[in-house]
Amino acid sequence: MKVLWAVMAVFIVLLQARLWIGEGSFAQVWQLQQKIEAQKAENGTLADRNERLYAEVRNLRSGKGAIEERARMNLGLIREDETFFLVVDP
């Protein structure tokens, strides 16, 4: 009878060891949940960035005003009937 109890105790210890340190253990599940949360946060940031880029593309495709604005700001576009003034800080 003592042998049966000893065998049962060994089985319980082995099952507990797998639960705490084996594959699919609490520690591993907790670590994976942390990684999932971090990835969701990163995905949210990237989704926001993508939405801003899509909005900019839609704006550029919709009219010439957005294209002209970008050309003026980034490339220094000046129309023929305009005068360019460069203000330099001392």
TIMI-120673 format. One line per 4 residues: number of its first residue (from 1); their letters; for each residue x, y, z of N, C-alpha, C, O. Coordinates in steps of 0.1 Angstrom, whole numbers, plus 2048, in hexadecimal, padded with zeros to 3 digits. Each point is the difference from the previous one (the first is absolute). Layout:
NUM = A = X Y Z X Y Z X Y Z X Y Z | ...;
This chain:
1 = MKVL = 808 7F4 800 7F8 80C 800 809 80D 800 7FC 80A 7FA | 80F 7F5 80D 809 80C 801 806 802 7F2 803 80B 7FC | 800 7EA 7FD 805 802 7F2 7F7 807 7F7 804 808 7F8 | 7EF 7F4 809 7F6 807 7F8 7FF 80F 803 7FF 808 7F7;
5 = WAVM = 801 7FB 816 800 80F 804 80D 807 7FA 7FF 80B 7FC | 80C 7EE 805 80D 806 7FB 7FF 802 7F1 804 80B 7FB | 7F7 7EC 7FE 7FE 801 7F1 7F6 80B 7FD 803 808 7F7 | 7F2 7F9 810 7F7 80B 7FE 806 80E 803 7FE 809 7F9;
9 = AVFI = 80A 7F7 811 807 80D 804 80A 804 7F5 801 80C 7FD | 806 7EA 7FD 809 803 7F6 7F9 805 7F3 804 80A 7FA | 7F1 7F0 803 7F8 805 7F5 7FA 80E 802 800 808 7F7 | 7FC 7FB 815 7FB 80D 803 80C 80A 7FE 7FE 80B 7FB;
13 = VLLQ = 80D 7F2 80A 80C 809 7FF 803 802 7F1 803 80B 7FC | 7FD 7EB 7FC 803 801 7F2 7F6 809 7F9 804 808 7F8 | 7F0 7F6 80B 7F5 808 7FA 801 80F 804 7FF 809 7F8 | 805 7F9 815 802 80E 804 80C 806 7F9 7FF 80C 7FD;
17 = ARLW = 80B 7EC 802 80C 806 7F9 7FD 804 7F2 805 80A 7FB | 7F4 7EE 7FE 7FC 803 7F2 7F7 80D 800 801 808 7F7 | 7F7 7F9 813 7F7 80C 801 808 80C 802 7FC 80B 7FB | 80E 7F5 80D 807 80C 804 80C 803 7F7 804 80C 7FE;
21 = IGEG = 803 7EA 7FD 80D 802 7F8 800 7FA 7F2 809 802 7F9 | 7ED 7F6 804 800 7FA 7F3 7FB 808 7F5 7FD 80C 801 | 801 7EE 7F3 7FA 807 7F5 7F1 803 802 7F9 7F7 805 | 803 815 7F9 7F3 804 803 7FD 803 80F 7F5 800 805;
25 = SFAQ = 816 803 802 7FF 802 80E 7FB 80E 803 7FF 808 7F6 | 7FE 7FB 816 7FB 80E 803 80A 80B 7FD 7FC 80A 7FB | 810 7F3 807 80B 80A 7FD 800 803 7F1 801 80B 7FC | 7FF 7EA 7FC 800 802 7F2 7F4 807 7FA 801 808 7F7;
29 = VWQL = 7F3 7F4 80F 7F4 807 7FB 800 80F 804 7FC 808 7F8 | 809 7FB 814 801 80E 804 809 808 7F7 7FD 80B 7FC | 80E 7EF 801 80A 806 7F7 7FA 802 7F2 802 80B 7FA | 7F7 7EC 801 7FA 801 7F3 7F5 80B 800 7FE 807 7F6;
33 = QQKI = 7FB 7FA 815 7F5 80A 801 807 80E 800 7FA 809 7FA | 811 7F8 80C 807 80D 800 805 804 7F2 7FF 80B 7FC | 806 7EB 7FD 804 802 7F2 7F5 804 7F7 801 809 7F7 | 7F3 7F1 80B 7F4 803 7F8 7FC 80E 803 7FC 807 7F7;
37 = EAQK = 804 7FD 816 7FC 80E 803 80A 80A 7F9 7FB 80B 7FB | 812 7F2 806 809 809 7FA 7FE 801 7F1 801 80B 7FA | 7FC 7EA 7FF 7FE 7FF 7F2 7F4 808 7FC 7FF 806 7F6 | 7F6 7F9 812 7F4 807 7FE 802 80F 801 7FB 807 7F8;
41 = AENG = 80D 7FD 811 803 80F 802 808 804 7F3 7FD 80B 7FB | 80C 7EE 801 808 803 7F4 7F7 800 7F4 802 809 7F7 | 7F5 7EE 808 7F7 7FF 7F4 7F7 80C 800 7FD 806 7F5 | 7FF 7FF 817 7F7 80B 800 808 80D 7FC 7FA 808 7F8;
45 = TLAD = 812 7F9 80C 808 80C 7FB 802 7FF 7F1 7FF 80A 7FA | 804 7EA 801 802 7FF 7F2 7F3 802 7F8 801 806 7F5 | 7F4 7F6 810 7F3 802 7FA 7FD 80F 7FF 7FB 805 7F6 | 808 803 815 7FE 80E 7FF 809 807 7F6 7FB 808 7F8;
49 = RNER = 811 7F3 807 809 806 7F6 7FB 7FD 7F2 801 809 7F7 | 7FB 7EA 807 7FB 7FD 7F3 7F4 808 7FC 7FE 804 7F5 | 7F9 7FE 815 7F4 808 7FD 804 80E 7FC 7F9 806 7F7 | 811 800 810 804 80E 7FC 806 7FF 7F2 7FD 80A 7F8;
53 = LYAE = 80A 7EC 804 806 7FF 7F3 7F5 7FE 7F5 801 806 7F6 | 7F5 7F2 80D 7F5 7FE 7F7 7F8 80D 7FE 7FC 803 7F5 | 803 805 816 7F9 80C 7FE 808 80A 7F8 7FA 807 7F8 | 813 7F9 809 808 809 7F8 800 7FC 7F2 7FF 808 7F7;
57 = VRNL = 801 7EB 806 7FF 7FB 7F2 7F2 804 7FA 800 804 7F5 | 7F6 7FA 813 7F2 804 7FB 800 80F 7FD 7FA 804 7F6 | 80C 804 813 800 80E 7FE 808 804 7F3 7FC 809 7F9 | 80F 7F0 805 808 803 7F4 7F9 7FC 7F3 802 807 7F6;
61 = RSGK = 7F7 7EE 80B 7F8 7FC 7F4 7F4 808 7FD 7FC 801 7F4 | 7FE 805 816 7F4 807 7FE 801 80D 7F9 7F6 804 7F9 | 814 804 809 801 80D 7FA 80E 805 7FF 809 7FB 805 | 7F8 810 7F3 80D 806 7FE 804 809 80B 80C 803 801;
65 = GAIE = 7EB 801 808 804 809 80B 80A 7F9 809 809 807 805 | 7F5 7EC 7FE 809 7F9 809 80E 7FF 7FA 80A 801 806 | 7F6 7FC 7ED 80C 7FE 7F9 808 80D 7FF 80C 801 802 | 7EC 80A 7FC 807 80D 7FF 805 804 80E 80B 806 801;
69 = ERAR = 7EE 7F7 809 804 803 80E 80D 7F9 803 80A 806 806 | 7F7 7ED 7F7 80C 7F8 802 80C 806 7F8 80B 800 805 | 7F2 804 7EF 80B 805 7F7 805 80E 806 80C 802 7FF | 7EB 806 806 804 80C 806 808 7FE 80C 80B 807 802;
73 = MNLG = 7F1 7F0 807 807 7FE 80D 80D 7F9 7FE 80A 803 806 | 7F6 7F2 7F2 80C 7F8 7FF 80A 804 7F5 80C 7FE 802 | 7EE 807 7F3 809 803 7F5 802 80F 7FD 808 803 7F7 | 7F1 805 810 801 80E 7FE 7FA 806 7F4 805 809 7F9;
77 = LIRE = 7EF 7F1 803 7F9 804 7F4 7FC 80F 801 7FB 804 80A | 807 803 7EB 7FC 80E 7FF 7F9 802 7F3 805 7FC 7F6 | 7EF 80A 80A 7F9 802 7F3 806 80C 7F9 808 807 805 | 7F4 7FA 7EE 806 80B 7F8 7FD 80E 805 808 809 7FF;
81 = DETF = 7EB 7F9 806 7FC 80D 804 803 803 80F 7FB 80A 805 | 80C 7EE 802 803 801 80E 80E 806 802 809 7FE 7F7 | 7FA 808 814 80D 805 804 805 7F8 80C 7F8 7FE 80A | 814 7FE 7F5 806 7F8 80B 808 809 80A 808 808 7FB;
85 = FLVV = 7F5 7F7 812 807 808 80A 806 7F6 809 7FA 7F7 805 | 813 80A 7FE 808 7F8 809 803 808 80C 807 80A 7FF | 7F4 7F2 80D 802 807 80C 80B 7F8 808 7FE 7F5 803 | 80D 812 800 80B 7FA 807 801 805 80E 800 80D 801;
89 = DP = 801 7EB 808 801 804 80E 80F 805 803 809 7F9 7FB | 7F8 812 80C 80E 805 802 808 7F6 809 80C 803 803;
